[in-house]
């Protein structure tokens, strides 16, 4: 089955998705009967294209990797320096819109407007953007359901490491008592360096910035805002909560000293920035804070820039998953995984 796809944003994640689709074209066709037809891309920096018959992905990647723009792609297509994403959604014949723009955790715009437009015009949506998922998940899910469409967000919490899809199939039937984990690779890297290399916080942060783990302004990571957004998403999707980032108690790692980290080590404990959420009566309670974990806790063994989550389930007890929480191919894969889930849904409808 062919699926027509439009991309809003063609930065790191978009390029990762395109590289996967180009590399695995035959595998996806043979294994799943899936063919991706990219019919539209718009990116505010790289340009735009509308191609009803589909884009040659290999040709486009060569163009972009050579430092050229999307609108320099030749052929019988409509290209432009920029096409407004709202206009692209209206004009293109895509069945799925992959919303891959930058994250604004304060307003979730313009991504939320793009997602609403897509759902209102009969298009499924996949995204790795934390903003809309953290601030408007319940509203967007309801809008998708009203239009018999999918709104999928696998990549918003742990990149390509599966979280939400686990509870659609492999762990379906379990009630979740609690979710807790390490959801920010930057802070985990810093804490690892403070403990293992006796570095103070400032030096560990500088190293993280040098290696590309931390932004020039690391506030979102080190003060816990990134982890807050992710635990809100987990709370609202898995525990059916209605939280906002303001609902979550938050403490970052900036006040932690090397002496505290090393003292915990002497006690057989290890500091981690832990995001956790659980049901309390009819409500959901969530927090982000540095915690001293016993070394027997699986989360204590997660070092460097990795992420992990422990689910406390009524039938299966505690299950921990670990994986990379970021990366071009990893996050691109999360988009592919959601597209394949929609593909399965459409195939079932086709055979009814």
C-alpha positions as CSV (number, residue, x, y, z in Angstrom):
1,X,0.0,0.0,0.0
2,X,1.3,3.4,-0.9
3,X,1.0,6.2,1.6
4,X,1.4,9.9,0.6
5,X,3.3,11.9,3.2
6,X,3.9,15.6,3.6
7,X,6.7,16.9,5.8
8,X,6.5,20.2,7.7
9,X,10.2,20.8,8.7
10,X,13.2,19.1,7.1
11,X,15.8,19.6,9.8
12,X,17.6,16.8,11.8
13,X,14.5,14.7,12.2
14,X,13.1,15.2,8.7
15,X,16.5,14.3,7.2
16,X,16.7,11.2,9.5
17,X,13.3,10.0,8.2
18,X,14.2,10.6,4.6
19,X,17.5,8.7,5.0
20,X,15.7,5.7,6.5
21,X,13.0,5.7,3.8
22,X,15.7,5.8,1.1
23,X,17.8,3.2,2.6
24,X,15.0,0.8,3.5
25,X,12.7,1.2,0.5
26,X,12.8,-2.4,-0.6
27,X,12.8,-3.8,2.9
28,X,9.7,-1.9,3.9
29,X,7.9,-2.9,0.7
30,X,8.8,-6.6,1.0
31,X,8.3,-6.9,4.8
32,X,5.2,-4.7,5.2
33,X,3.8,-3.9,1.8
34,X,4.5,-0.3,2.6
35,X,5.6,2.4,0.1
36,X,6.2,6.0,1.2
37,X,5.4,8.7,-1.4
38,X,6.7,12.1,-0.3
39,X,4.4,14.6,-2.0
40,X,5.2,17.8,-0.1
41,X,7.9,19.3,2.1
42,X,8.1,22.8,3.5
43,X,11.0,24.1,5.6
44,X,11.5,27.8,6.5
45,X,15.2,27.6,5.9
46,X,15.6,25.0,3.1
47,X,12.6,25.9,0.9
48,X,9.5,24.0,-0.2
49,X,8.1,21.6,-2.8
50,X,4.8,20.2,-3.8
51,X,5.2,17.0,-5.9
52,X,1.8,15.2,-6.4
53,X,3.6,12.3,-8.1
54,X,6.2,12.0,-5.4
55,X,9.8,13.1,-4.8
56,X,12.8,11.0,-5.6
57,X,14.2,10.8,-2.1
58,X,17.7,9.8,-3.1
59,X,17.9,12.8,-5.5
60,X,16.6,15.2,-2.9
61,X,19.0,13.9,-0.2
62,X,22.0,14.4,-2.6
63,X,20.8,17.9,-3.2
64,X,20.5,18.8,0.5
65,X,23.7,17.1,1.5
66,X,25.4,19.2,-1.1
67,X,24.2,22.3,0.7
68,X,21.5,23.2,-1.8
69,X,17.8,23.9,-1.2
70,X,14.7,22.0,-1.6
71,X,13.3,24.5,-4.1
72,X,16.3,23.7,-6.4
73,X,14.9,20.2,-7.0
74,X,14.1,20.0,-10.7
75,X,11.1,18.3,-12.3
76,X,7.4,18.9,-12.9
77,X,6.8,20.1,-9.4
78,X,5.8,23.3,-7.7
79,X,8.8,24.7,-5.8
80,X,9.2,27.9,-3.9
81,X,11.5,29.6,-1.4
82,X,8.8,29.0,1.1
83,X,5.3,27.7,1.2
84,X,3.3,28.5,4.3
85,X,2.7,25.2,6.1
86,X,-1.0,25.9,6.5
87,X,-1.2,26.4,2.7
88,X,0.8,23.2,2.1
89,X,-1.5,21.2,4.3
90,X,-4.5,22.5,2.3
91,X,-3.0,22.0,-1.1
92,X,-1.1,18.7,-0.9
93,X,-2.7,15.3,-1.3
94,X,-0.9,13.8,1.6
95,X,-2.7,11.2,3.8
96,X,-0.2,11.8,6.6
97,X,1.4,15.0,7.8
98,X,4.7,14.6,9.6
99,X,5.0,17.7,11.8
100,X,8.7,18.1,12.5
101,X,9.2,21.8,13.4
102,X,11.1,23.2,16.4
103,X,9.7,22.7,19.9
104,X,8.3,25.7,21.8
105,X,7.3,24.3,25.1
106,X,5.8,27.6,26.3
107,X,3.2,28.1,23.5
108,X,3.5,24.8,21.4
109,X,3.2,27.1,18.3
110,X,3.2,27.1,15.4
111,X,3.2,23.3,15.5
112,X,-0.2,23.0,17.2
113,X,-1.9,25.1,14.5
114,X,-0.4,22.9,11.8
115,X,-1.6,19.7,13.6
116,X,-5.1,21.1,14.0
117,X,-5.2,22.1,10.3
118,X,-4.1,18.7,9.2
119,X,-6.6,16.9,11.4
120,X,-9.4,19.2,10.2
121,X,-8.6,18.5,6.6
122,X,-8.7,14.8,6.9
123,X,-5.0,14.0,7.3
124,X,-3.4,11.8,10.0
125,X,-0.6,13.4,12.0
126,X,2.7,12.1,13.4
127,X,5.1,14.3,15.3
128,X,8.1,14.2,17.6
129,X,7.4,17.7,18.8
130,X,7.0,17.9,22.6
131,X,5.2,21.2,22.7
132,X,1.8,20.2,21.3
133,X,2.0,16.8,23.1
134,X,2.7,18.4,26.4
135,X,0.3,21.3,26.3
136,X,-2.6,20.1,24.1
137,X,-2.5,16.3,23.8
138,X,-6.0,15.6,25.1
139,X,-7.5,18.3,22.8
140,X,-5.6,17.0,19.7
141,X,-6.4,13.4,20.5
142,X,-10.1,14.2,20.7
143,X,-10.0,16.2,17.4
144,X,-8.3,13.2,15.7
145,X,-11.0,10.8,17.1
146,X,-13.8,13.0,15.9
147,X,-12.4,12.9,12.4
148,X,-11.5,9.1,12.5
149,X,-7.8,9.9,12.2
150,X,-4.6,9.1,14.1
151,X,-2.5,11.6,16.1
152,X,0.7,9.7,17.1
153,X,3.6,11.0,19.2
154,X,6.0,8.1,19.8
155,X,9.1,10.2,19.4
156,X,8.2,12.9,22.0
157,X,9.6,11.2,25.1
158,X,12.4,8.7,24.3
159,X,13.0,9.4,20.6
160,X,12.9,6.0,18.8
161,X,12.8,3.9,21.9
162,X,9.2,2.6,22.1
163,X,7.0,3.8,24.9
164,X,3.4,4.3,23.9
165,X,3.3,1.5,21.4
166,X,4.3,-0.9,24.1
167,X,1.0,-0.4,25.7
168,X,-0.9,-0.8,22.4
169,X,0.4,-4.3,22.0
170,X,3.1,-6.0,24.1
171,X,2.0,-4.7,27.5
172,X,-1.7,-4.2,26.7
173,X,-4.0,-5.2,29.5
174,X,-1.7,-4.0,32.3
175,X,-2.7,-1.1,34.5
176,X,0.1,1.3,35.2
177,X,0.6,2.1,38.9
178,X,3.7,4.4,38.4
179,X,6.1,5.5,35.7
180,X,9.5,6.9,36.6
181,X,12.7,7.4,34.8
182,X,15.6,9.3,33.4
183,X,14.3,11.4,30.6
184,X,17.1,13.9,29.9
185,X,20.4,12.7,28.5
186,X,22.2,16.0,29.2
187,X,21.7,16.0,32.9
188,X,22.4,12.3,33.1
189,X,25.7,12.8,31.4
190,X,26.6,15.7,33.7
191,X,25.8,13.6,36.8
192,X,27.8,10.7,35.4
193,X,30.9,12.9,35.0
194,X,30.5,14.4,38.4
195,X,30.5,11.0,40.0
196,X,33.0,9.0,37.8
197,X,35.5,11.8,37.0
198,X,35.2,13.9,40.2
199,X,34.1,16.9,38.1
200,X,32.3,19.8,39.6
201,X,28.9,20.8,38.0
202,X,30.3,23.8,35.9
203,X,33.1,21.7,34.4
204,X,30.8,18.8,33.6
205,X,28.3,21.2,32.0
206,X,31.1,22.8,29.8
207,X,32.1,19.3,28.7
208,X,28.5,18.4,27.8
209,X,28.3,21.6,25.7
210,X,31.6,20.9,24.0
211,X,30.4,17.4,23.0
212,X,27.1,18.7,21.8
213,X,25.0,17.2,24.6
214,X,24.0,20.6,26.0
215,X,22.8,23.7,24.3
216,X,24.6,27.1,24.7
217,X,21.7,27.9,27.0
218,X,21.2,24.7,29.0
219,X,18.3,25.9,31.1
220,X,15.7,23.6,29.7
221,X,17.8,20.6,30.5
222,X,19.5,21.4,33.7
223,X,16.5,23.1,35.4
224,X,14.3,20.1,34.5
225,X,11.9,21.8,32.1
226,X,12.6,19.2,29.3
227,X,11.9,16.3,31.7
228,X,8.8,18.1,32.9
229,X,7.4,18.2,29.4
230,X,8.0,14.5,28.9
231,X,6.5,13.4,32.2
232,X,3.4,15.5,31.4
233,X,3.1,13.6,28.1
234,X,3.5,10.3,29.9
235,X,0.9,11.3,32.5
236,X,-1.7,12.3,30.0
237,X,-1.2,9.5,27.5
238,X,-0.6,6.5,29.8
239,X,-2.4,7.6,33.0
240,X,-5.2,9.5,31.3
241,X,-4.3,12.7,33.2
242,X,-4.9,16.3,32.4
243,X,-1.7,17.8,33.6
244,X,0.1,20.9,32.3
245,X,3.8,21.6,32.9
246,X,2.8,24.0,35.7
247,X,1.2,21.1,37.5
248,X,4.5,19.3,37.9
249,X,6.8,19.9,40.9
250,X,10.2,20.7,39.5
251,X,13.8,20.8,40.7
252,X,16.8,20.7,38.5
253,X,20.4,19.7,39.1
254,X,22.1,23.1,39.2
255,X,22.3,23.2,43.1
256,X,23.9,19.8,43.3
257,X,27.6,19.9,44.3
258,X,30.4,17.4,43.5
259,X,30.6,16.8,47.3
260,X,27.0,15.7,47.5
261,X,27.4,13.4,44.5
262,X,30.5,11.8,45.9
263,X,29.0,11.5,49.4
264,X,26.1,9.6,47.9
265,X,28.6,7.3,46.1
266,X,30.2,6.5,49.5
267,X,26.8,5.5,50.8
268,X,26.2,3.2,47.9
269,X,23.8,5.5,46.3
270,X,23.7,7.4,43.0
271,X,22.1,10.7,42.1
272,X,19.8,10.8,39.1
273,X,17.3,13.4,37.8
274,X,14.1,11.4,38.1
275,X,10.8,12.2,36.5
276,X,7.9,10.2,37.9
277,X,4.2,10.1,37.8
278,X,1.5,8.0,39.4
279,X,-2.2,7.9,40.1
280,X,-3.4,9.2,43.4
281,X,-7.1,8.6,43.8
282,X,-8.8,10.2,40.8
283,X,-5.9,12.5,40.0
284,X,-2.3,12.1,38.7
285,X,0.7,13.4,40.6
286,X,4.0,14.1,38.8
287,X,7.4,15.5,39.7
288,X,10.9,16.0,38.5
289,X,13.8,16.1,41.0
290,X,17.3,14.8,41.8
291,X,17.1,11.6,43.8
292,X,19.6,9.3,45.4
293,X,18.9,5.8,44.1
294,X,20.3,2.5,45.5
295,X,22.6,0.8,43.1
296,X,20.2,-2.1,42.9
297,X,17.7,0.1,41.1
298,X,17.9,-0.5,37.3
299,X,17.8,3.3,36.8
300,X,21.0,3.8,38.8
301,X,22.9,1.8,36.2
302,X,21.9,4.2,33.4
303,X,25.0,6.2,32.7
304,X,26.1,8.8,30.2
305,X,23.5,10.4,27.9
306,X,21.1,7.4,27.9
307,X,17.4,7.5,28.9
308,X,15.4,4.9,30.7
309,X,11.9,4.3,32.1
310,X,10.6,1.9,34.8
311,X,6.9,1.0,34.6
312,X,5.2,-0.5,37.7
313,X,2.4,-2.6,36.4
314,X,-0.3,-4.6,38.1
315,X,0.2,-7.8,36.2
316,X,3.9,-7.7,35.2
317,X,5.4,-5.9,38.1
318,X,8.3,-3.5,37.3
319,X,9.7,-3.4,33.7
320,X,12.5,-1.1,32.7
321,X,13.3,0.0,29.2
322,X,16.5,1.8,28.2
323,X,17.5,3.5,25.0
324,X,18.9,6.6,23.2
325,X,16.7,9.6,23.9
326,X,17.8,11.7,20.9
327,X,19.5,11.5,17.5
328,X,18.8,12.0,13.9
329,X,18.2,8.4,12.9
330,X,16.6,7.4,16.2
331,X,14.0,10.2,16.1
332,X,13.5,9.7,12.4
333,X,12.7,6.1,13.2
334,X,10.1,7.1,15.7
335,X,8.3,8.9,12.9
336,X,8.6,5.9,10.7
337,X,7.2,3.7,13.5
338,X,4.1,5.9,13.8
339,X,3.6,6.0,10.0
340,X,3.8,2.2,10.0
341,X,1.2,2.0,12.7
342,X,-1.1,4.2,10.6
343,X,-0.3,1.9,7.6
344,X,-1.5,-1.1,9.6
345,X,-4.7,0.7,10.6
346,X,-5.5,1.6,7.0
347,X,-4.8,-1.9,5.8
348,X,-7.3,-3.3,8.3
349,X,-9.9,-0.8,7.2
350,X,-9.2,-1.7,3.5
351,X,-10.0,-5.4,4.2
352,X,-13.2,-4.8,6.1
